[in-house]
Amino acid sequence: MTQSNTVEQLSSGNNQLAKHAIHVHKFGGSSLATTQCIERVVDIIRQNCQLNDLVVVSANGNTTDDLFNIYKLALEKSDELFLAIERLEKSQSTLIGELLNPSSAADLIKVLSDDITQLTAWLSDQPSQHHADMLAFGELWSARLLSAVLSEKVCPSYAIDARDFLVINNDKDCAVDNQKSSQDFQQNLQKGKLAVITGYITKNSQGETCTLGRNGSDYSATIIASLSGALNVTLWTDVDGIYSADPRIVPLARKLHRLPNGVAKELGRLGNPVLHAKTLQPLTNHSTHLHVASSFDPEISGTEIGKFGQIAKQELSVTSLNDLLLVKSTSLAGSFGEQASNEFSAICSDVQQGFMVIHQTQQKLVSQWLASHDTEVSFTPVSIIAIVGHSVVNQGNIQARFKRALKHTHVLQVVNSLSEHSIIAILQQSCTGELLNNVHYDMTKDARHIGVVVSGLGNIGQRFLDLLPAQLNRVSVLENVHLVGLVTSKKALLNTDGIDVNQAMSLYERDATPCDNALLMSWLTNHPYDELIVVDITPSEHFSDLYREFFKEGIHVIGANKWAASASTARYNDLVLTAAENKSLWLGSTTVGAGLPVNFAINDLLKSGDKITEISGIFSGTLSWLFETYDASVPFSTLLMDALSQGITEPDPREDLSGRDVQRKLLILARMAGFELSLDDIECENLVPESLQGLSTTEFLAKSADLDSYFAEQLTSASKQQACIRYIAKFCVNEQGQLSAKVYLATLAKNDPFASLTPGDNIFLIKSHWYQDNPLIIRGPGAGRDVTAGGLHSDLVSICQQLAGKKHQVKIKGLS
């Protein structure tokens, strides 16, 4: 039944495919519903496939539903039958005509016409004998069309009818004859061409067409992965992953980025709309990874199913099924009850009490099966709602929470699944959307997982990590925060399953590997968390260049790094816009004033409707210490060397004396206050004379005595006025809206707020419409590892508080 295409094919060496590991890609009906959808799929294949990969397809759009409807019309001998067949042929012909060149389209339409003739004959005679054969046309047409389009536009391709190799025992158990199927599968493969294989359809040992049930194409894909030894399987569908509930019913459902195999299998068994109940069976003894992604948003990271650590095992989801029956009988107790549960794949059962839950469609079969026992049996219409997660049966707190969530619902029984991955409540009434939403909220409201990557492991970075274990235990909003990355300029330790916060630095020293920005971004863009936060504790302008990429990926940033916040106006505005467009949060309380609440005060005033007119103060801890201490009892250069030896100044003290750091801090605060300006708009008095500016650090330190006369003169002049000298920053806007900003060495009266600080302190004075005559003053240590690390933790808590109320809107872009 293999269909070879007659279209003009590209040579193997002239294909446009990307090169990746061996992979099975399965595309659902919604992904292939329209011309635009198929073109999108072709692009996905171009970007993600190589010639020895395998593509598995469902029928286009609603084709299978149309075939079911046509079959029903045939059984009813309806006058609508031939009109429905005509509509189906027209819709298929339209797809072919829109996607292929005229010559190729004509060939494929001829084959379609022959199929329609055969279909009509079957339906006109004895339709029930050809039910599965008739349904098989949907996948067959889809595979032929996609392979023809690929051959024209991407690479040599051919269609394979799965009935040519895939053999199962029957369409109830769908157990694969692996030996026969594997042998025939290899014989159907063609070298140098991309195979497009029909999903959903197969044959039994008698050669009769069978189907694998609705959503059976997923099962086909994993069977084919097992037969081919593929490393990965991607199920491309209309949602970008598996969610904590059906997102069509529960809008606040969370994407489950990583799902343990056992949990995924249980979700499929209990009616998850994305996972077929048997999808994972063929992968049980293989290391193949399964991915669920959206063909409508192929760049968005989907759900990965496999073996994972504790973070993935904490995920919870809620699922439900209606139209079920609770079967009670004394015959369903003991070993016979276990046999019955296995025979009918019961949703749940209790062999102690003698009951099981089945689908309503199984009632007749169960009645017949139990008839030989001649015992009374009762059938009660029920539904179920279940909480699903790794080993939830053994977690008393989850059991208790689930029962509390159902306290206003009439629950007949609560049953633990044999897999231990679900707790199932049997309900006498149907499970409504309202109940599903309420239970989902109660069970998952605190389940968001936030990953934290720390970049920069110097004194402050290490202190941040020292404080982290206690913070995670102490602050409730950090409950689901996980340290997942430690980064320096040359190495990184990145662990999707989390890094033990109590051993962070020792694990970094032991396990970190070489890493550059490209590798880091590759990992960050594929992270499996609800949110990711990068804590930048570096002084690196190079690292700050990544902020835009972070924001484009929806990653949040806490920055002690001043470079981005004080960048050129164009770049800064672009960063702010990019962050806003992608709902990324950017906090930087420690860029100015270490842990002092300056940023908080400015934000709070603006949010409350106030307007800031001036920001001024002493923003440098180093210059604060120098000028609070300098009294001319020793030369200024001696004091400078003392500060250098204590680590108060930068290794090159000119970094402090130049005023550039203060200039950047003033720019950051002015921007935070809502004003647009650049560094060039801020006058900066450099305290280093030109003669010393171009020297090496060693030469400068050797000639630092050249500073003494200038500062002695400044102090003497100020003392004659009963004043002092301080290096201050000042930004203000006058009543006409004109801005002025400068950093300079000022002469101040001794009763000035800036005159009497503890050496090393910062002070910030804020004037506004509300604080005009009596300005707001914030004062305290403006440097130090403890206060700076504390400020970073303050930002972390703030971001997590904001994220706690963040809602993700699930977009289902295909057909449901």
C-alpha positions in Angstrom: 0.0 0.0 0.0 3.0 2.3 -0.2 2.2 5.3 -2.3 5.2 6.7 -4.3 4.8 10.3 -5.3 5.2 11.4 -8.9 6.2 14.9 -8.0 9.6 16.3 -9.0 12.0 15.5 -6.1 15.0 17.3 -4.7 18.2 15.3 -4.6 19.4 14.0 -1.2 22.3 16.4 -1.4 20.2 19.4 -2.3 17.7 19.2 0.6 16.9 22.2 2.9 16.7 20.2 6.2 18.4 21.2 9.4 20.5 18.5 11.0 19.6 17.0 14.4 19.5 13.7 16.2 17.2 10.9 15.0 13.7 12.0 15.8 10.0 11.1 15.2 7.7 14.0 14.6 4.0 13.5 14.9 1.6 16.1 13.6 -2.0 16.1 14.8 -5.1 16.9 12.7 -5.3 20.5 13.9 -1.7 21.0 12.8 -2.6 19.9 9.3 -6.1 21.4 9.1 -5.5 24.2 6.4 -3.1 25.2 3.7 -1.5 27.7 6.2 -1.2 25.0 8.9 0.5 22.6 6.4 2.9 25.3 5.3 3.7 25.9 8.9 4.4 22.2 9.4 6.6 22.1 6.4 8.7 24.9 7.9 8.9 23.0 11.2 10.1 20.0 9.3 12.7 22.1 7.5 14.0 23.5 10.7 13.9 20.3 12.8 14.4 17.2 10.6 17.0 15.3 8.8 16.4 12.6 6.1 16.5 9.6 8.4 13.9 11.1 10.7 10.4 10.0 10.6 7.1 12.0 10.3 3.8 10.6 11.5 0.6 12.3 10.6 -3.1 12.3 11.6 -5.9 13.0 9.1 -6.2 16.7 8.0 -8.4 18.8 10.3 -11.9 17.3 10.7 -11.5 14.6 8.0 -11.9 11.7 10.5 -15.0 13.3 11.9 -16.3 13.7 8.4 -15.6 10.0 7.6 -17.4 9.0 10.8 -20.4 11.1 9.8 -20.4 9.7 6.2 -20.4 6.2 7.7 -23.3 7.0 9.9 -25.2 8.5 6.9 -24.5 5.3 5.0 -25.9 3.1 7.8 -29.0 5.3 7.9 -29.3 5.2 4.1 -29.6 9.0 4.2 -30.1 11.1 1.1 -27.3 13.3 2.5 -24.7 10.6 1.9 -23.5 11.5 -1.6 -23.5 15.2 -0.9 -21.3 14.6 2.2 -18.9 12.5 0.1 -18.8 15.3 -2.5 -18.0 17.9 0.2 -15.2 15.7 1.5 -13.6 15.2 -1.9 -13.8 18.9 -2.6 -12.1 19.9 0.7 -9.3 17.4 0.0 -8.9 18.6 -3.6 -8.8 22.2 -2.5 -5.8 21.4 -0.1 -4.0 19.6 -2.9 -4.6 22.4 -5.4 -3.4 25.2 -3.1 -0.3 23.4 -2.0 1.1 21.7 -5.1 2.1 22.8 -8.6 -0.5 22.0 -11.2 1.2 18.8 -12.5 1.7 17.3 -9.1 -1.8 18.4 -8.0 -3.4 16.6 -11.0 -1.6 13.4 -10.2 -2.7 13.4 -6.5 -6.3 14.4 -7.3 -6.5 11.4 -9.7 -5.4 9.1 -6.8 -8.0 10.9 -4.6 -10.7 10.3 -7.1 -10.0 6.6 -7.3 -10.2 6.5 -3.5 -13.5 8.3 -3.5 -14.8 5.8 -6.0 -13.7 2.9 -3.7 -15.2 4.6 -0.7 -18.5 5.2 -2.4 -18.7 1.5 -3.4 -18.0 0.3 0.1 -20.6 2.6 1.6 -23.2 1.7 -1.0 -22.8 -2.1 -0.4 -22.0 -3.3 3.1 -20.5 -0.3 5.0 -20.1 -2.1 8.3 -17.6 -4.5 6.7 -15.3 -1.7 5.7 -15.6 0.6 8.6 -11.9 0.7 9.5 -10.8 0.6 5.8 -13.0 3.7 5.2 -11.5 5.6 8.2 -8.0 4.8 7.0 -8.4 7.2 4.1 -8.0 10.2 6.3 -4.4 9.4 7.3 -3.6 8.1 3.9 -4.6 11.3 2.2 -2.7 13.4 4.8 0.5 11.4 4.4 0.4 11.5 0.6 -0.2 15.2 0.5 2.5 16.2 3.0 5.1 14.0 1.4 4.3 15.5 -2.0 4.6 19.1 -0.6 7.9 18.2 1.1 9.3 16.7 -2.1 8.4 19.9 -4.0 9.7 22.4 -1.4 12.2 20.8 1.0 13.6 17.3 0.3 12.9 13.9 -1.3 10.0 12.4 0.6 7.6 9.4 0.3 4.5 8.2 2.1 4.2 4.9 4.0 0.9 3.3 4.8 1.4 1.9 8.3 -0.7 -1.1 7.3 2.3 -2.2 5.3 4.3 -3.0 8.4 2.4 -2.4 11.7 0.7 -5.5 13.1 -1.3 -5.7 16.3 -3.3 -8.5 17.9 -6.7 -6.7 17.8 -8.2 -3.3 17.9 -9.1 -3.7 21.6 -5.7 -4.5 23.2 -3.7 -2.9 20.3 -0.7 -5.0 21.4 2.1 -4.8 18.7 3.8 -7.8 17.1 7.2 -6.2 17.5 9.2 -8.8 15.7 7.0 -8.9 12.5 6.4 -5.1 12.6 10.1 -4.3 13.0 11.1 -6.5 10.1 8.5 -5.2 7.7 9.2 -1.6 8.9 12.8 -1.8 7.8 11.8 -3.2 4.4 9.6 -0.1 3.8 12.3 2.5 4.5 14.0 4.2 1.5 17.4 5.8 1.9 17.9 9.4 1.1 14.2 10.3 1.5 12.1 11.6 4.4 9.3 9.1 5.3 5.8 10.4 6.1 3.9 7.6 7.8 0.2 7.3 8.5 -0.8 7.4 12.2 -3.9 5.8 13.7 -4.2 2.9 11.3 -2.7 -0.6 11.4 -3.6 -4.2 10.6 -4.1 -7.4 12.6 -2.4 -10.7 11.9 -5.2 -11.6 9.4 -4.2 -8.5 7.4 -7.5 -6.7 8.2 -7.4 -2.9 8.8 -7.6 -1.8 12.4 -7.5 1.6 14.1 -5.8 2.6 17.4 -8.7 4.7 18.7 -9.1 8.4 18.9 -5.8 10.2 19.3 -4.2 6.9 18.2 -1.7 8.7 16.0 0.3 9.5 19.2 0.4 5.8 19.9 1.5 5.2 16.3 4.4 7.7 16.8 5.8 6.0 19.9 5.4 2.6 18.4 7.4 3.8 15.4 10.0 5.4 17.7 10.3 2.0 19.4 10.7 0.1 16.1 13.3 2.6 14.8 15.2 3.3 18.0 14.6 7.0 17.7 16.1 9.2 20.4 13.2 11.7 20.6 9.5 11.9 19.8 7.8 15.2 19.4 4.0 15.3 19.4 3.1 18.6 17.5 -0.4 19.7 18.5 -2.6 22.7 19.0 -1.4 23.5 22.6 2.2 24.1 23.6 2.4 21.3 26.1 0.5 19.3 28.8 -1.2 21.4 31.4 -2.3 20.9 35.0 -5.9 20.6 33.8 -7.7 20.8 30.4 -6.9 24.4 29.5 -10.2 24.6 27.5 -12.0 24.2 30.8 -9.5 25.7 33.3 -8.1 29.0 32.0 -5.6 29.1 34.8 -4.1 25.7 34.1 -0.3 25.7 34.3 2.0 24.2 31.8 3.8 21.1 33.1 7.2 21.6 31.6 8.6 18.2 32.7 6.5 15.2 33.5 7.8 11.9 34.9 6.9 8.9 32.8 4.7 7.3 35.4 2.7 10.5 35.9 2.2 11.0 32.2 1.0 7.5 31.8 -1.5 7.9 34.5 -2.7 11.2 33.0 -3.3 9.5 29.7 -5.2 6.7 31.4 -7.4 9.2 33.2 -8.5 11.2 30.1 -5.9 14.0 29.6 -6.9 15.6 26.3 -3.3 15.6 24.9 -2.1 12.1 26.0 -3.4 8.9 24.5 -3.8 6.2 27.1 -1.3 3.9 25.4 1.2 6.5 24.1 3.9 5.7 26.6 3.7 1.9 26.5 6.2 1.4 23.6 8.8 3.6 25.3 8.8 1.7 28.6 12.1 -0.1 27.9 13.6 2.7 25.8 15.6 5.8 26.7 13.5 7.8 24.1 12.3 11.2 25.3 8.8 12.4 24.5 8.0 16.0 23.9 4.7 17.8 23.4 4.8 21.1 21.5 2.6 23.4 19.5 2.9 23.6 15.7 1.3 27.0 16.0 4.1 28.3 18.3 7.1 26.1 17.5 9.6 28.3 19.2 7.8 28.0 22.6 9.2 25.2 24.9 6.6 22.5 25.4 6.4 19.6 27.8 9.1 16.9 28.1 8.2 13.4 29.4 11.0 11.3 30.8 13.0 10.6 34.0 13.6 13.7 36.2 14.5 14.8 39.7 12.5 16.2 42.6 11.4 19.5 41.1 9.5 17.8 38.3 8.1 15.2 40.7 6.5 18.0 42.7 4.1 18.9 39.9 0.3 18.3 40.4 -2.5 18.2 37.9 -6.2 17.7 38.0 -8.2 15.7 35.5 -11.8 14.4 35.2 -14.0 12.0 33.3 -17.8 11.9 32.9 -20.1 9.3 31.4 -18.8 6.5 33.7 -20.4 3.7 35.6 -19.8 2.5 39.1 -20.1 -1.3 39.0 -20.8 -3.1 42.3 -21.0 -6.9 42.7 -19.8 -9.4 45.2 -18.1 -11.1 42.2 -15.8 -8.0 41.9 -14.1 -8.8 45.2 -10.8 -10.7 45.5 -8.8 -12.1 42.7 -11.8 -12.2 40.3 -12.2 -8.5 40.9 -8.5 -8.0 39.9 -9.2 -10.0 36.8 -12.2 -7.9 35.9 -10.3 -4.7 36.5 -7.6 -5.8 34.1 -10.0 -7.1 31.5 -11.9 -3.9 31.2 -9.0 -1.5 32.0 -11.1 -0.1 34.9 -10.6 3.6 35.7 -10.3 2.5 39.4 -11.4 -0.4 41.5 -11.5 -1.8 45.1 -11.3 -5.5 45.4 -12.0 -5.3 49.1 -15.4 -3.6 48.7 -16.1 -5.2 45.3 -16.5 -2.4 42.9 -14.9 -0.8 39.8 -15.5 2.2 37.6 -15.8 1.7 33.8 -16.9 3.7 30.8 -20.6 3.6 30.1 -20.0 2.0 26.7 -18.6 -1.1 28.5 -21.8 -1.9 30.4 -23.1 -4.6 28.1 -19.7 -6.4 28.0 -19.3 -6.3 31.8 -22.9 -7.6 32.2 -22.1 -10.5 29.9 -18.8 -11.2 31.6 -20.4 -11.3 35.0 -23.4 -13.4 33.9 -21.7 -16.7 34.5 -21.4 -15.8 38.2 -25.1 -15.4 38.6 -24.7 -12.6 41.2 -26.4 -9.3 41.6 -24.7 -6.4 39.9 -25.6 -2.7 40.0 -24.6 0.0 37.6 -24.6 3.6 38.9 -23.8 6.6 36.6 -20.8 8.4 38.1 -17.9 10.7 37.1 -14.4 11.0 38.6 -12.1 13.8 39.4 -8.5 13.0 40.2 -5.4 14.6 41.5 -2.4 13.3 39.6 1.3 13.6 40.6 4.4 11.6 41.4 3.6 9.1 44.3 0.7 11.3 45.6 -0.9 8.3 47.2 2.0 8.3 49.7 1.8 12.1 50.5 -0.7 12.6 53.3 -0.7 16.4 53.0 -1.9 16.1 49.3 -4.6 13.5 50.3 -5.8 15.8 53.0 -5.8 18.9 50.7 -7.7 17.0 48.0 -10.4 15.9 50.5 -10.7 19.5 51.8 -11.1 20.7 48.2 -14.1 18.3 47.8 -15.7 19.0 51.2 -18.8 20.6 49.5 -19.1 17.8 46.9 -21.0 14.5 47.2 -18.2 12.0 47.0 -19.1 8.3 46.8 -15.6 6.9 47.2 -12.0 8.0 47.2 -9.7 5.5 45.7 -5.9 5.3 45.4 -4.6 4.2 42.1 -2.5 1.0 41.8 0.3 3.2 40.1 0.3 5.4 43.3 0.4 8.4 41.0 -3.3 9.4 41.4 -6.0 9.8 44.0 -9.5 9.4 42.4 -12.7 10.7 43.8 -15.9 9.0 42.5 -18.8 11.5 42.2 -22.5 10.7 41.9 -23.0 13.8 39.7 -21.2 14.9 36.6 -17.9 16.8 37.2 -18.7 20.3 36.2 -16.2 22.9 34.9 -16.8 24.9 38.0 -15.8 22.0 40.3 -12.7 21.3 38.1 -11.7 24.9 38.4 -12.2 25.1 42.1 -10.3 21.9 42.9 -7.5 22.8 40.5 -7.1 26.2 42.3 -7.1 24.6 45.7 -4.5 21.9 44.6 -2.2 24.0 42.5 -2.4 27.6 43.7 1.1 27.4 45.3 2.6 25.1 42.7 4.4 27.5 40.4 8.1 26.7 40.1 10.6 29.5 39.8 14.2 28.9 38.8 17.0 31.2 39.9 20.3 31.6 38.2 23.1 33.5 40.0 25.7 35.2 37.9 28.8 36.5 39.7 30.2 34.5 42.6 32.4 37.1 44.3 32.0 38.3 47.8 28.5 39.6 47.4 27.5 36.6 45.3 28.7 34.2 47.9 27.0 36.1 50.6 23.7 36.0 48.6 24.1 32.2 48.5 24.9 32.0 52.2 21.6 33.8 53.0 19.5 31.8 50.5 18.8 28.6 52.5 17.3 30.5 55.5 15.4 32.8 53.1 13.8 29.9 51.3 12.6 28.4 54.7 11.6 31.7 56.2 9.7 33.5 53.4 6.6 31.8 52.2 6.5 33.4 48.8 9.9 31.7 48.1 8.5 28.3 48.7 8.8 27.1 45.1 12.0 28.9 44.3 14.8 26.6 43.1 18.5 27.5 42.6 19.3 26.0 39.2 22.3 27.9 37.9 25.7 29.3 39.1 27.6 31.3 36.5 30.9 33.1 36.3 32.7 34.6 33.3 34.2 31.3 32.3 32.3 28.4 34.0 28.8 27.5 34.9 26.9 24.9 36.9 23.4 24.5 35.4 21.1 21.8 36.7 17.5 21.5 35.6 16.8 19.4 38.7 18.1 22.0 41.0 21.3 22.7 43.0 21.4 22.0 46.7 21.5 25.5 48.2 23.3 24.3 51.3 26.3 23.1 49.2 26.1 25.6 46.3 29.6 26.8 46.2 31.2 23.4 46.8 29.1 21.9 44.1 30.1 24.7 41.8 33.8 24.1 42.5 33.4 20.4 41.9 31.0 20.3 38.9 31.1 23.6 37.0 32.1 23.2 33.3 33.3 25.8 30.7 30.5 28.0 29.5 30.2 31.1 27.3 27.2 33.3 26.7 26.0 31.3 23.7 25.8 28.1 25.8 24.2 29.9 28.7 21.5 31.4 26.4 20.9 28.0 24.9 20.2 26.6 28.3 18.2 29.5 29.5 15.9 29.6 26.5 15.0 25.9 27.1 14.4 26.1 30.8 11.5 24.0 32.2 10.2 26.5 34.9 7.1 28.6 35.1 9.4 31.6 35.6 13.2 32.1 35.5 15.1 34.8 37.3 18.7 35.8 36.6 20.4 37.5 39.5 23.3 39.6 38.0 25.9 40.3 40.6 28.7 41.0 38.1 30.3 44.3 37.2 30.4 43.1 33.6 29.2 45.3 30.7 29.6 42.2 28.5 27.1 40.2 30.6 24.6 43.1 30.7 24.5 42.9 26.9 22.5 39.7 27.4 19.6 41.5 29.1 17.7 42.1 25.9 17.9 38.4 25.1 16.7 37.5 28.6 13.7 39.8 28.3 12.8 38.4 24.8 12.6 35.0 26.4 10.4 36.3 29.3 13.3 35.9 31.8 13.3 38.3 34.8 16.4 40.1 35.9 17.6 41.3 39.3 20.7 43.4 38.6 23.3 44.9 40.9 25.1 45.5 37.6 24.8 49.2 36.6 25.7 49.0 33.0 22.3 48.2 31.5 20.5 50.7 33.7 22.9 53.5 32.8 23.3 52.6 29.1 22.7 55.0 26.2 19.1 56.4 26.1 18.3 54.4 23.0 19.5 51.1 24.5 17.9 51.7 27.8 14.6 52.5 26.3 14.8 49.4 24.1 15.5 47.3 27.2 12.5 48.7 29.1 10.2 48.3 26.1 11.4 44.7 25.4 10.9 43.8 29.1 7.4 45.2 29.1 6.4 43.5 25.8 7.5 40.1 27.2 6.2 40.7 30.7 9.7 40.4 32.1 10.4 42.1 35.5 13.6 44.1 35.9 14.6 45.1 39.4 17.8 46.8 40.5 17.5 48.1 44.0 21.2 47.5 44.6 22.5 49.4 41.6 22.3 52.5 43.8 22.6 52.6 47.6 23.2 48.9 48.1 20.2 47.7 50.1 18.8 51.2 51.0 15.1 51.6 49.9 15.8 54.4 47.5 14.3 52.7 44.4 11.3 51.7 46.5 10.7 55.3 47.7 10.9 56.7 44.2 8.6 54.0 42.8 6.1 54.4 45.6 5.9 58.2 45.1 5.3 57.9 41.4 2.7 55.2 41.8 0.8 57.3 44.3 0.7 60.3 41.9 3.5 62.4 43.2 6.0 64.1 40.9 9.7 64.3 41.8 11.5 67.5 41.3 14.9 66.9 42.8 17.2 64.0 43.7 20.5 64.8 45.4 22.9 63.3 47.9 26.2 61.5 48.4 26.0 58.3 46.4 29.6 56.9 46.8 30.5 55.1 50.0 34.2 55.5 49.1 34.0 59.3 48.6 31.8 59.6 51.7 34.5 57.9 53.7 37.2 60.0 52.2 35.6 63.4 52.8 34.1 62.6 56.2 37.5 61.5 57.3 39.7 64.1 55.6 40.7 66.9 58.0 44.2 67.7 56.6 45.9 66.2 59.6 47.4 63.8 57.1 47.8 64.4 53.4 44.9 63.4 51.2 47.1 60.9 49.4 48.0 59.2 52.7 44.3 58.8 53.5 43.7 57.5 50.0 46.3 54.8 50.4 44.8 53.9 53.8 41.4 53.5 52.1 42.9 51.4 49.3 44.6 49.1 51.8 41.2 48.6 53.6 39.4 47.8 50.4 37.3 50.9 50.6 38.3 52.1 47.2 38.5 50.3 43.9 41.9 48.7 43.1 42.5 51.8 40.9 41.2 54.7 43.1 40.7 56.8 40.1 37.5 54.8 39.4 36.1 56.4 42.5 37.7 59.8 42.2 36.6 60.3 38.5 33.0 60.5 39.6 31.9 58.2 36.8 30.3 55.8 39.3 28.3 58.6 40.9 27.3 59.9 37.5 25.9 56.5 36.5 24.0 56.3 39.8 22.4 59.7 39.3 21.4 58.7 35.8 19.8 55.5 37.1 17.8 57.4 39.8 16.7 60.2 37.3 15.4 57.6 34.9 13.7 55.8 37.7 12.0 59.1 38.5 10.6 59.2 35.0 13.0 61.5 33.3 14.8 60.8 30.0 18.4 61.8 29.9 21.8 60.3 29.2 25.3 60.3 30.8 26.3 63.2 28.6 23.5 65.3 30.1 25.2 65.0 33.6 28.1 67.3 34.3 30.9 65.4 36.0 33.7 66.9 37.9 36.7 64.5 37.8 38.8 64.9 40.9 41.8 63.4 39.2 43.9 66.1 37.4 44.6 65.5 33.7 48.3 64.9 34.4 47.4 61.7 36.4 44.5 60.4 34.2 46.5 58.7 31.5 49.0 56.9 33.8 49.0 53.2 34.7 47.6 52.3 38.1 51.1 51.8 39.5 52.3 55.1 38.1 49.2 56.9 39.5 49.7 55.5 43.0 53.3 56.5 42.9 52.4 60.1 42.1 49.2 60.3 44.2 50.9 63.0 46.3 50.1 65.3 43.4 46.5 65.3 44.7 47.4 66.8 48.1 47.7 70.5 47.4 44.3 70.7 45.6 42.3 69.0 48.3 44.2 71.0 51.0 43.3 74.2 49.3 39.6 73.1 49.0 39.4 72.2 52.7 41.2 75.4 53.8 38.8 77.5 51.8 35.8 75.7 53.2 37.0 75.9 56.8 37.3 79.7 56.5 33.6 79.7 55.8 32.9 77.3 58.7 32.0 74.8 56.0 33.1 71.4 54.7 33.7 69.7 51.3 31.6 66.8 50.1 31.3 65.1 46.7 27.6 65.3 45.8 25.2 64.4 43.0 22.2 66.6 42.1 19.4 66.3 39.6 16.6 68.8 39.6 13.8 70.1 37.3 12.6 73.7 37.6 9.1 75.0 37.2 9.6 75.5 33.5 10.5 71.8 33.2 14.2 72.4 32.5 16.5 69.7 33.7 20.0 70.1 35.3 22.2 67.4 36.6 25.8 67.3 37.9 28.2 65.6 40.2 30.8 67.8 41.8 32.9 68.7 44.9 30.7 71.1 46.9 31.3 73.4 49.8 28.5 72.8 52.4 27.5 74.4 55.6 28.3 72.1 58.5 24.6 71.8 59.4 23.7 70.6 55.9 22.1 67.1 55.9 25.0 65.9 53.7 27.7 67.3 56.1 27.6 64.9 59.0 27.5 61.3 57.9 29.0 58.2 59.4 32.1 57.7 57.1 31.0 55.4 54.3 27.3 56.2 54.5 25.2 57.2 51.5 22.5 59.8 51.8 19.6 60.5 49.3 17.5 63.6 49.4 14.2 63.6 47.4 12.1 66.6 46.8 8.6 66.3 45.2 5.3 68.1 45.2 4.5 66.4 48.5 8.0 66.6 49.9 8.9 70.2 48.8 9.6 72.2 51.9 10.6 69.2 54.1 12.4 66.8 51.7 12.4 63.0 52.1 15.9 61.8 53.3 17.1 58.2 53.2 20.5 57.5 54.8 22.6 54.5 55.6 25.4 52.2 54.5 25.7 52.4 50.7 28.1 49.5 50.3 29.0 46.2 52.0 28.4 42.5 51.2 25.7 42.0 53.8 23.5 45.0 52.9 24.0 44.5 49.2 23.2 40.7 49.4 20.2 41.7 51.6 19.0 44.2 48.9 19.3 41.4 46.3 17.1 39.2 48.4 14.6 42.0 48.8 14.3 42.2 45.1 13.9 38.4 44.8 11.0 38.5 47.3 9.5 41.4 45.4 9.7 39.7 42.1 8.2 36.5 43.5 5.3 38.5 45.1 4.6 40.0 41.7 4.7 36.7 39.9 2.4 35.1 42.5 -0.5 37.0 40.9 0.6 36.5 37.3 -1.8 34.7 35.1 -0.9 32.9 31.9 -3.5 32.8 29.2 -3.5 29.5 27.4 -4.1 29.9 23.7 -5.5 26.9 21.8 -4.9 27.9 18.2 -5.9 24.8 16.4 -9.0 22.7 16.4 -10.0 21.0 19.7 
